[in-house]
């Protein structure tokens, strides 16, 4: 389990979208703006230990 607190960062999510097709497509479908990336962050990244680890490494 990650001890580092995970917080939304638009730049990190944009980098994540460059690496992950699912994240990219979900954000595009929602408008590809900051709100879209927040929705994807909260629904896909938070709570998934693997995705959290990748996100924190960006």
CHARMM internal coordinates of N, CA and C (Angstrom, degrees):
IC EDIT
DIST 1 N 1 CA 1.4400
DIST 1 CA 1 C 1.5221
ANGL 1 N 1 CA 1 C 109.70
DIST 1 C 2 N 1.3222
ANGL 1 CA 1 C 2 N 115.89
DIHE 1 N 1 CA 1 C 2 N 142.72
DIST 2 N 2 CA 1.4481
ANGL 1 C 2 N 2 CA 121.85
DIHE 1 CA 1 C 2 N 2 CA -177.62
DIST 2 CA 2 C 1.5184
ANGL 2 N 2 CA 2 C 110.25
DIHE 1 C 2 N 2 CA 2 C -79.18
DIST 2 C 3 N 1.3472
ANGL 2 CA 2 C 3 N 115.89
DIHE 2 N 2 CA 2 C 3 N 133.33
DIST 3 N 3 CA 1.4487
ANGL 2 C 3 N 3 CA 119.82
DIHE 2 CA 2 C 3 N 3 CA 177.78
DIST 3 CA 3 C 1.5212
ANGL 3 N 3 CA 3 C 110.75
DIHE 2 C 3 N 3 CA 3 C -93.40
DIST 3 C 4 N 1.3391
ANGL 3 CA 3 C 4 N 116.83
DIHE 3 N 3 CA 3 C 4 N -18.97
DIST 4 N 4 CA 1.4547
ANGL 3 C 4 N 4 CA 121.57
DIHE 3 CA 3 C 4 N 4 CA 178.23
DIST 4 CA 4 C 1.5228
ANGL 4 N 4 CA 4 C 109.34
DIHE 3 C 4 N 4 CA 4 C -75.46
DIST 4 C 5 N 1.3284
ANGL 4 CA 4 C 5 N 116.19
DIHE 4 N 4 CA 4 C 5 N 135.18
DIST 5 N 5 CA 1.4655
ANGL 4 C 5 N 5 CA 120.48
DIHE 4 CA 4 C 5 N 5 CA 179.10
DIST 5 CA 5 C 1.5224
ANGL 5 N 5 CA 5 C 108.99
DIHE 4 C 5 N 5 CA 5 C -73.40
DIST 5 C 6 N 1.3106
ANGL 5 CA 5 C 6 N 115.72
DIHE 5 N 5 CA 5 C 6 N 132.00
DIST 6 N 6 CA 1.4524
ANGL 5 C 6 N 6 CA 120.87
DIHE 5 CA 5 C 6 N 6 CA -179.08
DIST 6 CA 6 C 1.5231
ANGL 6 N 6 CA 6 C 109.18
DIHE 5 C 6 N 6 CA 6 C -96.39
DIST 6 C 7 N 1.3291
ANGL 6 CA 6 C 7 N 115.84
DIHE 6 N 6 CA 6 C 7 N 125.91
DIST 7 N 7 CA 1.4528
ANGL 6 C 7 N 7 CA 122.17
DIHE 6 CA 6 C 7 N 7 CA -179.48
DIST 7 CA 7 C 1.5149
ANGL 7 N 7 CA 7 C 109.36
DIHE 6 C 7 N 7 CA 7 C -131.25
DIST 7 C 8 N 1.3198
ANGL 7 CA 7 C 8 N 115.74
DIHE 7 N 7 CA 7 C 8 N 149.69
DIST 8 N 8 CA 1.4544
ANGL 7 C 8 N 8 CA 121.36
DIHE 7 CA 7 C 8 N 8 CA -179.29
DIST 8 CA 8 C 1.5281
ANGL 8 N 8 CA 8 C 111.32
DIHE 7 C 8 N 8 CA 8 C -66.05
DIST 8 C 9 N 1.3245
ANGL 8 CA 8 C 9 N 114.99
DIHE 8 N 8 CA 8 C 9 N 134.07
DIST 9 N 9 CA 1.4600
ANGL 8 C 9 N 9 CA 122.65
DIHE 8 CA 8 C 9 N 9 CA 174.22
DIST 9 CA 9 C 1.5242
ANGL 9 N 9 CA 9 C 106.28
DIHE 8 C 9 N 9 CA 9 C -140.38
DIST 9 C 10 N 1.3237
ANGL 9 CA 9 C 10 N 116.98
DIHE 9 N 9 CA 9 C 10 N 117.22
DIST 10 N 10 CA 1.4629
ANGL 9 C 10 N 10 CA 121.67
DIHE 9 CA 9 C 10 N 10 CA -175.55
DIST 10 CA 10 C 1.5216
ANGL 10 N 10 CA 10 C 111.77
DIHE 9 C 10 N 10 CA 10 C -57.99
DIST 10 C 11 N 1.3156
ANGL 10 CA 10 C 11 N 117.90
DIHE 10 N 10 CA 10 C 11 N -44.12
DIST 11 N 11 CA 1.4667
ANGL 10 C 11 N 11 CA 121.15
DIHE 10 CA 10 C 11 N 11 CA -178.33
DIST 11 CA 11 C 1.5286
ANGL 11 N 11 CA 11 C 110.72
DIHE 10 C 11 N 11 CA 11 C -62.42
DIST 11 C 12 N 1.3294
ANGL 11 CA 11 C 12 N 116.86
DIHE 11 N 11 CA 11 C 12 N -42.32
DIST 12 N 12 CA 1.4681
ANGL 11 C 12 N 12 CA 119.86
DIHE 11 CA 11 C 12 N 12 CA 177.73
DIST 12 CA 12 C 1.5187
ANGL 12 N 12 CA 12 C 111.12
DIHE 11 C 12 N 12 CA 12 C -63.18
DIST 12 C 13 N 1.3239
ANGL 12 CA 12 C 13 N 116.76
DIHE 12 N 12 CA 12 C 13 N -41.29
DIST 13 N 13 CA 1.4666
ANGL 12 C 13 N 13 CA 119.59
DIHE 12 CA 12 C 13 N 13 CA 179.65
DIST 13 CA 13 C 1.5228
ANGL 13 N 13 CA 13 C 111.05
DIHE 12 C 13 N 13 CA 13 C -66.58
DIST 13 C 14 N 1.3093
ANGL 13 CA 13 C 14 N 118.06
DIHE 13 N 13 CA 13 C 14 N -36.29
DIST 14 N 14 CA 1.4601
ANGL 13 C 14 N 14 CA 120.41
DIHE 13 CA 13 C 14 N 14 CA 176.58
DIST 14 CA 14 C 1.5253
ANGL 14 N 14 CA 14 C 110.45
DIHE 13 C 14 N 14 CA 14 C -66.07
DIST 14 C 15 N 1.3284
ANGL 14 CA 14 C 15 N 117.25
DIHE 14 N 14 CA 14 C 15 N -39.75
DIST 15 N 15 CA 1.4720
ANGL 14 C 15 N 15 CA 120.65
DIHE 14 CA 14 C 15 N 15 CA 175.28
DIST 15 CA 15 C 1.5217
ANGL 15 N 15 CA 15 C 110.85
DIHE 14 C 15 N 15 CA 15 C -64.09
DIST 15 C 16 N 1.3232
ANGL 15 CA 15 C 16 N 115.51
DIHE 15 N 15 CA 15 C 16 N -40.01
DIST 16 N 16 CA 1.4652
ANGL 15 C 16 N 16 CA 120.84
DIHE 15 CA 15 C 16 N 16 CA 178.98
DIST 16 CA 16 C 1.5296
ANGL 16 N 16 CA 16 C 109.60
DIHE 15 C 16 N 16 CA 16 C -61.47
DIST 16 C 17 N 1.3279
ANGL 16 CA 16 C 17 N 116.71
DIHE 16 N 16 CA 16 C 17 N -42.52
DIST 17 N 17 CA 1.4608
ANGL 16 C 17 N 17 CA 121.63
DIHE 16 CA 16 C 17 N 17 CA -179.59
DIST 17 CA 17 C 1.5328
ANGL 17 N 17 CA 17 C 111.35
DIHE 16 C 17 N 17 CA 17 C -63.03
DIST 17 C 18 N 1.3260
ANGL 17 CA 17 C 18 N 117.00
DIHE 17 N 17 CA 17 C 18 N -31.39
DIST 18 N 18 CA 1.4629
ANGL 17 C 18 N 18 CA 120.54
DIHE 17 CA 17 C 18 N 18 CA 176.98
DIST 18 CA 18 C 1.5309
ANGL 18 N 18 CA 18 C 111.08
DIHE 17 C 18 N 18 CA 18 C -66.65
DIST 18 C 19 N 1.3262
ANGL 18 CA 18 C 19 N 116.76
DIHE 18 N 18 CA 18 C 19 N -28.18
DIST 19 N 19 CA 1.4668
ANGL 18 C 19 N 19 CA 121.95
DIHE 18 CA 18 C 19 N 19 CA -177.33
DIST 19 CA 19 C 1.5178
ANGL 19 N 19 CA 19 C 114.10
DIHE 18 C 19 N 19 CA 19 C -96.19
DIST 19 C 20 N 1.3308
ANGL 19 CA 19 C 20 N 117.20
DIHE 19 N 19 CA 19 C 20 N -22.92
DIST 20 N 20 CA 1.4574
ANGL 19 C 20 N 20 CA 120.97
DIHE 19 CA 19 C 20 N 20 CA -172.02
DIST 20 CA 20 C 1.5273
ANGL 20 N 20 CA 20 C 110.52
DIHE 19 C 20 N 20 CA 20 C -125.23
DIST 20 C 21 N 1.3194
ANGL 20 CA 20 C 21 N 116.78
DIHE 20 N 20 CA 20 C 21 N 115.54
DIST 21 N 21 CA 1.4628
ANGL 20 C 21 N 21 CA 121.89
DIHE 20 CA 20 C 21 N 21 CA -175.33
DIST 21 CA 21 C 1.5278
ANGL 21 N 21 CA 21 C 112.30
DIHE 20 C 21 N 21 CA 21 C -64.13
DIST 21 C 22 N 1.3290
ANGL 21 CA 21 C 22 N 118.43
DIHE 21 N 21 CA 21 C 22 N -38.08
DIST 22 N 22 CA 1.4631
ANGL 21 C 22 N 22 CA 120.85
DIHE 21 CA 21 C 22 N 22 CA 179.64
DIST 22 CA 22 C 1.5288
ANGL 22 N 22 CA 22 C 110.87
DIHE 21 C 22 N 22 CA 22 C -63.18
DIST 22 C 23 N 1.3151
ANGL 22 CA 22 C 23 N 116.63
DIHE 22 N 22 CA 22 C 23 N -47.62
DIST 23 N 23 CA 1.4639
ANGL 22 C 23 N 23 CA 121.56
DIHE 22 CA 22 C 23 N 23 CA 178.51
DIST 23 CA 23 C 1.5282
ANGL 23 N 23 CA 23 C 109.15
DIHE 22 C 23 N 23 CA 23 C -59.60
DIST 23 C 24 N 1.3142
ANGL 23 CA 23 C 24 N 116.40
DIHE 23 N 23 CA 23 C 24 N -44.92
DIST 24 N 24 CA 1.4658
ANGL 23 C 24 N 24 CA 121.31
DIHE 23 CA 23 C 24 N 24 CA -179.69
DIST 24 CA 24 C 1.5221
ANGL 24 N 24 CA 24 C 111.65
DIHE 23 C 24 N 24 CA 24 C -59.64
DIST 24 C 25 N 1.3295
ANGL 24 CA 24 C 25 N 116.41
DIHE 24 N 24 CA 24 C 25 N -50.03
DIST 25 N 25 CA 1.4660
ANGL 24 C 25 N 25 CA 120.53
DIHE 24 CA 24 C 25 N 25 CA -177.59
DIST 25 CA 25 C 1.5263
ANGL 25 N 25 CA 25 C 111.96
DIHE 24 C 25 N 25 CA 25 C -65.82
DIST 25 C 26 N 1.3188
ANGL 25 CA 25 C 26 N 117.09
DIHE 25 N 25 CA 25 C 26 N -39.25
DIST 26 N 26 CA 1.4627
ANGL 25 C 26 N 26 CA 119.92
DIHE 25 CA 25 C 26 N 26 CA 178.95
DIST 26 CA 26 C 1.5246
ANGL 26 N 26 CA 26 C 110.40
DIHE 25 C 26 N 26 CA 26 C -63.13
DIST 26 C 27 N 1.3292
ANGL 26 CA 26 C 27 N 116.82
DIHE 26 N 26 CA 26 C 27 N -44.68
DIST 27 N 27 CA 1.4597
ANGL 26 C 27 N 27 CA 120.57
DIHE 26 CA 26 C 27 N 27 CA 179.42
DIST 27 CA 27 C 1.5262
ANGL 27 N 27 CA 27 C 110.42
DIHE 26 C 27 N 27 CA 27 C -63.79
DIST 27 C 28 N 1.3217
ANGL 27 CA 27 C 28 N 117.12
DIHE 27 N 27 CA 27 C 28 N -41.46
DIST 28 N 28 CA 1.4660
ANGL 27 C 28 N 28 CA 120.51
DIHE 27 CA 27 C 28 N 28 CA 178.40
DIST 28 CA 28 C 1.5231
ANGL 28 N 28 CA 28 C 111.08
DIHE 27 C 28 N 28 CA 28 C -61.78
DIST 28 C 29 N 1.3159
ANGL 28 CA 28 C 29 N 116.28
DIHE 28 N 28 CA 28 C 29 N -44.01
DIST 29 N 29 CA 1.4638
ANGL 28 C 29 N 29 CA 120.47
DIHE 28 CA 28 C 29 N 29 CA -179.79
DIST 29 CA 29 C 1.5289
ANGL 29 N 29 CA 29 C 112.50
DIHE 28 C 29 N 29 CA 29 C -62.44
DIST 29 C 30 N 1.3219
ANGL 29 CA 29 C 30 N 116.60
DIHE 29 N 29 CA 29 C 30 N -26.75
DIST 30 N 30 CA 1.4620
ANGL 29 C 30 N 30 CA 121.26
DIHE 29 CA 29 C 30 N 30 CA -177.87
DIST 30 CA 30 C 1.5290
ANGL 30 N 30 CA 30 C 113.03
DIHE 29 C 30 N 30 CA 30 C -96.46
DIST 30 C 31 N 1.3243
ANGL 30 CA 30 C 31 N 117.20
DIHE 30 N 30 CA 30 C 31 N 2.27
DIST 31 N 31 CA 1.4536
ANGL 30 C 31 N 31 CA 119.59
DIHE 30 CA 30 C 31 N 31 CA 175.68
DIST 31 CA 31 C 1.5111
ANGL 31 N 31 CA 31 C 115.31
DIHE 30 C 31 N 31 CA 31 C 116.67
DIST 31 C 32 N 1.3257
ANGL 31 CA 31 C 32 N 117.64
DIHE 31 N 31 CA 31 C 32 N -8.02
DIST 32 N 32 CA 1.4627
ANGL 31 C 32 N 32 CA 123.52
DIHE 31 CA 31 C 32 N 32 CA 175.68
DIST 32 CA 32 C 1.5338
ANGL 32 N 32 CA 32 C 113.09
DIHE 31 C 32 N 32 CA 32 C 55.96
DIST 32 C 33 N 1.3294
ANGL 32 CA 32 C 33 N 117.01
DIHE 32 N 32 CA 32 C 33 N 31.75
DIST 33 N 33 CA 1.4571
ANGL 32 C 33 N 33 CA 120.85
DIHE 32 CA 32 C 33 N 33 CA 176.43
DIST 33 CA 33 C 1.5290
ANGL 33 N 33 CA 33 C 109.17
DIHE 32 C 33 N 33 CA 33 C -114.21
DIST 33 C 34 N 1.3139
ANGL 33 CA 33 C 34 N 116.57
DIHE 33 N 33 CA 33 C 34 N -175.95
DIST 34 N 34 CA 1.4707
ANGL 33 C 34 N 34 CA 119.75
DIHE 33 CA 33 C 34 N 34 CA -176.61
DIST 34 CA 34 C 1.5236
ANGL 34 N 34 CA 34 C 111.50
DIHE 33 C 34 N 34 CA 34 C -59.35
DIST 34 C 35 N 1.3423
ANGL 34 CA 34 C 35 N 117.02
DIHE 34 N 34 CA 34 C 35 N -41.60
DIST 35 N 35 CA 1.4619
ANGL 34 C 35 N 35 CA 120.76
DIHE 34 CA 34 C 35 N 35 CA 179.07
DIST 35 CA 35 C 1.5251
ANGL 35 N 35 CA 35 C 110.75
DIHE 34 C 35 N 35 CA 35 C -59.77
DIST 35 C 36 N 1.3205
ANGL 35 CA 35 C 36 N 116.54
DIHE 35 N 35 CA 35 C 36 N -42.75
DIST 36 N 36 CA 1.4682
ANGL 35 C 36 N 36 CA 121.12
DIHE 35 CA 35 C 36 N 36 CA 179.79
DIST 36 CA 36 C 1.5257
ANGL 36 N 36 CA 36 C 110.85
DIHE 35 C 36 N 36 CA 36 C -61.69
DIST 36 C 37 N 1.3174
ANGL 36 CA 36 C 37 N 116.41
DIHE 36 N 36 CA 36 C 37 N -43.87
DIST 37 N 37 CA 1.4634
ANGL 36 C 37 N 37 CA 119.86
DIHE 36 CA 36 C 37 N 37 CA 179.99
DIST 37 CA 37 C 1.5344
ANGL 37 N 37 CA 37 C 111.44
DIHE 36 C 37 N 37 CA 37 C -66.86
DIST 37 C 38 N 1.3369
ANGL 37 CA 37 C 38 N 117.42
DIHE 37 N 37 CA 37 C 38 N -34.19
DIST 38 N 38 CA 1.4763
ANGL 37 C 38 N 38 CA 120.19
DIHE 37 CA 37 C 38 N 38 CA 176.41
DIST 38 CA 38 C 1.5218
ANGL 38 N 38 CA 38 C 110.75
DIHE 37 C 38 N 38 CA 38 C -64.97
DIST 38 C 39 N 1.3273
ANGL 38 CA 38 C 39 N 116.19
DIHE 38 N 38 CA 38 C 39 N -42.16
DIST 39 N 39 CA 1.4683
ANGL 38 C 39 N 39 CA 120.32
DIHE 38 CA 38 C 39 N 39 CA 179.54
DIST 39 CA 39 C 1.5234
ANGL 39 N 39 CA 39 C 109.90
DIHE 38 C 39 N 39 CA 39 C -62.36
DIST 39 C 40 N 1.3210
ANGL 39 CA 39 C 40 N 116.91
DIHE 39 N 39 CA 39 C 40 N -46.40
DIST 40 N 40 CA 1.4656
ANGL 39 C 40 N 40 CA 121.03
DIHE 39 CA 39 C 40 N 40 CA -179.94
DIST 40 CA 40 C 1.5290
ANGL 40 N 40 CA 40 C 110.35
DIHE 39 C 40 N 40 CA 40 C -64.44
DIST 40 C 41 N 1.3242
ANGL 40 CA 40 C 41 N 116.82
DIHE 40 N 40 CA 40 C 41 N -41.71
DIST 41 N 41 CA 1.4634
ANGL 40 C 41 N 41 CA 121.76
DIHE 40 CA 40 C 41 N 41 CA 178.11
DIST 41 CA 41 C 1.5258
ANGL 41 N 41 CA 41 C 110.60
DIHE 40 C 41 N 41 CA 41 C -57.14
DIST 41 C 42 N 1.3393
ANGL 41 CA 41 C 42 N 115.90
DIHE 41 N 41 CA 41 C 42 N -50.42
DIST 42 N 42 CA 1.4627
ANGL 41 C 42 N 42 CA 120.16
DIHE 41 CA 41 C 42 N 42 CA -177.07
DIST 42 CA 42 C 1.5243
ANGL 42 N 42 CA 42 C 113.12
DIHE 41 C 42 N 42 CA 42 C -70.34
DIST 42 C 43 N 1.3163
ANGL 42 CA 42 C 43 N 117.59
DIHE 42 N 42 CA 42 C 43 N -31.21
DIST 43 N 43 CA 1.4590
ANGL 42 C 43 N 43 CA 119.52
DIHE 42 CA 42 C 43 N 43 CA -176.51
DIST 43 CA 43 C 1.5277
ANGL 43 N 43 CA 43 C 113.42
DIHE 42 C 43 N 43 CA 43 C -89.49
DIST 43 C 44 N 1.3151
ANGL 43 CA 43 C 44 N 117.58
DIHE 43 N 43 CA 43 C 44 N -27.68
DIST 44 N 44 CA 1.4702
ANGL 43 C 44 N 44 CA 119.70
DIHE 43 CA 43 C 44 N 44 CA -174.17
DIST 44 CA 44 C 1.5261
ANGL 44 N 44 CA 44 C 114.17
DIHE 43 C 44 N 44 CA 44 C -113.29
DIST 44 C 45 N 1.3173
ANGL 44 CA 44 C 45 N 117.68
DIHE 44 N 44 CA 44 C 45 N -40.40
DIST 45 N 45 CA 1.4629
ANGL 44 C 45 N 45 CA 120.38
DIHE 44 CA 44 C 45 N 45 CA -173.01
DIST 45 CA 45 C 1.5281
ANGL 45 N 45 CA 45 C 111.79
DIHE 44 C 45 N 45 CA 45 C -85.36
DIST 45 C 46 N 1.3289
ANGL 45 CA 45 C 46 N 116.52
DIHE 45 N 45 CA 45 C 46 N -51.76
DIST 46 N 46 CA 1.4662
ANGL 45 C 46 N 46 CA 120.78
DIHE 45 CA 45 C 46 N 46 CA -177.41
DIST 46 CA 46 C 1.5323
ANGL 46 N 46 CA 46 C 109.48
DIHE 45 C 46 N 46 CA 46 C -64.49
DIST 46 C 47 N 1.3124
ANGL 46 CA 46 C 47 N 115.34
DIHE 46 N 46 CA 46 C 47 N 125.70
DIST 47 N 47 CA 1.4617
ANGL 46 C 47 N 47 CA 120.28
DIHE 46 CA 46 C 47 N 47 CA 178.88
DIST 47 CA 47 C 1.5162
ANGL 47 N 47 CA 47 C 114.11
DIHE 46 C 47 N 47 CA 47 C 97.26
DIST 47 C 48 N 1.3272
ANGL 47 CA 47 C 48 N 117.98
DIHE 47 N 47 CA 47 C 48 N -12.12
DIST 48 N 48 CA 1.4642
ANGL 47 C 48 N 48 CA 121.94
DIHE 47 CA 47 C 48 N 48 CA 177.61
DIST 48 CA 48 C 1.5293
ANGL 48 N 48 CA 48 C 106.93
DIHE 47 C 48 N 48 CA 48 C -105.68
DIST 48 C 49 N 1.3152
ANGL 48 CA 48 C 49 N 116.92
DIHE 48 N 48 CA 48 C 49 N 106.19
DIST 49 N 49 CA 1.4648
ANGL 48 C 49 N 49 CA 120.94
DIHE 48 CA 48 C 49 N 49 CA -172.16
DIST 49 CA 49 C 1.5297
ANGL 49 N 49 CA 49 C 112.73
DIHE 48 C 49 N 49 CA 49 C -58.54
DIST 49 C 50 N 1.3149
ANGL 49 CA 49 C 50 N 118.47
DIHE 49 N 49 CA 49 C 50 N -37.53
DIST 50 N 50 CA 1.4639
ANGL 49 C 50 N 50 CA 120.41
DIHE 49 CA 49 C 50 N 50 CA 179.39
DIST 50 CA 50 C 1.5312
ANGL 50 N 50 CA 50 C 110.47
DIHE 49 C 50 N 50 CA 50 C -66.70
DIST 50 C 51 N 1.3210
ANGL 50 CA 50 C 51 N 117.21
DIHE 50 N 50 CA 50 C 51 N -48.23
DIST 51 N 51 CA 1.4630
ANGL 50 C 51 N 51 CA 120.48
DIHE 50 CA 50 C 51 N 51 CA -179.77
DIST 51 CA 51 C 1.5249
ANGL 51 N 51 CA 51 C 111.17
DIHE 50 C 51 N 51 CA 51 C -66.55
DIST 51 C 52 N 1.3100
ANGL 51 CA 51 C 52 N 117.26
DIHE 51 N 51 CA 51 C 52 N -35.81
DIST 52 N 52 CA 1.4668
ANGL 51 C 52 N 52 CA 120.36
DIHE 51 CA 51 C 52 N 52 CA 176.34
DIST 52 CA 52 C 1.5206
ANGL 52 N 52 CA 52 C 110.30
DIHE 51 C 52 N 52 CA 52 C -61.83
DIST 52 C 53 N 1.3229
ANGL 52 CA 52 C 53 N 116.98
DIHE 52 N 52 CA 52 C 53 N -43.98
DIST 53 N 53 CA 1.4649
ANGL 52 C 53 N 53 CA 121.56
DIHE 52 CA 52 C 53 N 53 CA 179.63
DIST 53 CA 53 C 1.5384
ANGL 53 N 53 CA 53 C 110.74
DIHE 52 C 53 N 53 CA 53 C -60.48
DIST 53 C 54 N 1.3454
ANGL 53 CA 53 C 54 N 115.67
DIHE 53 N 53 CA 53 C 54 N -45.31
DIST 54 N 54 CA 1.4675
ANGL 53 C 54 N 54 CA 119.74
DIHE 53 CA 53 C 54 N 54 CA 179.09
DIST 54 CA 54 C 1.5195
ANGL 54 N 54 CA 54 C 110.05
DIHE 53 C 54 N 54 CA 54 C -62.97
DIST 54 C 55 N 1.3292
ANGL 54 CA 54 C 55 N 116.53
DIHE 54 N 54 CA 54 C 55 N -47.28
DIST 55 N 55 CA 1.4634
ANGL 54 C 55 N 55 CA 121.99
DIHE 54 CA 54 C 55 N 55 CA -179.43
DIST 55 CA 55 C 1.5361
ANGL 55 N 55 CA 55 C 111.02
DIHE 54 C 55 N 55 CA 55 C -56.99
DIST 55 C 56 N 1.3115
ANGL 55 CA 55 C 56 N 116.80
DIHE 55 N 55 CA 55 C 56 N -46.34
DIST 56 N 56 CA 1.4645
ANGL 55 C 56 N 56 CA 120.36
DIHE 55 CA 55 C 56 N 56 CA -178.31
DIST 56 CA 56 C 1.5251
ANGL 56 N 56 CA 56 C 111.98
DIHE 55 C 56 N 56 CA 56 C -66.69
DIST 56 C 57 N 1.3222
ANGL 56 CA 56 C 57 N 117.54
DIHE 56 N 56 CA 56 C 57 N -23.24
DIST 57 N 57 CA 1.4622
ANGL 56 C 57 N 57 CA 120.35
DIHE 56 CA 56 C 57 N 57 CA -179.83
DIST 57 CA 57 C 1.5210
ANGL 57 N 57 CA 57 C 112.60
DIHE 56 C 57 N 57 CA 57 C -82.37
DIST 57 C 58 N 1.3212
ANGL 57 CA 57 C 58 N 117.42
DIHE 57 N 57 CA 57 C 58 N -10.71
DIST 58 N 58 CA 1.4737
ANGL 57 C 58 N 58 CA 120.67
DIHE 57 CA 57 C 58 N 58 CA -177.74
DIST 58 CA 58 C 1.5139
ANGL 58 N 58 CA 58 C 111.77
DIHE 57 C 58 N 58 CA 58 C -77.70
END
COOR INIT
IC SEED 1 N 1 CA 1 C
IC BUILD
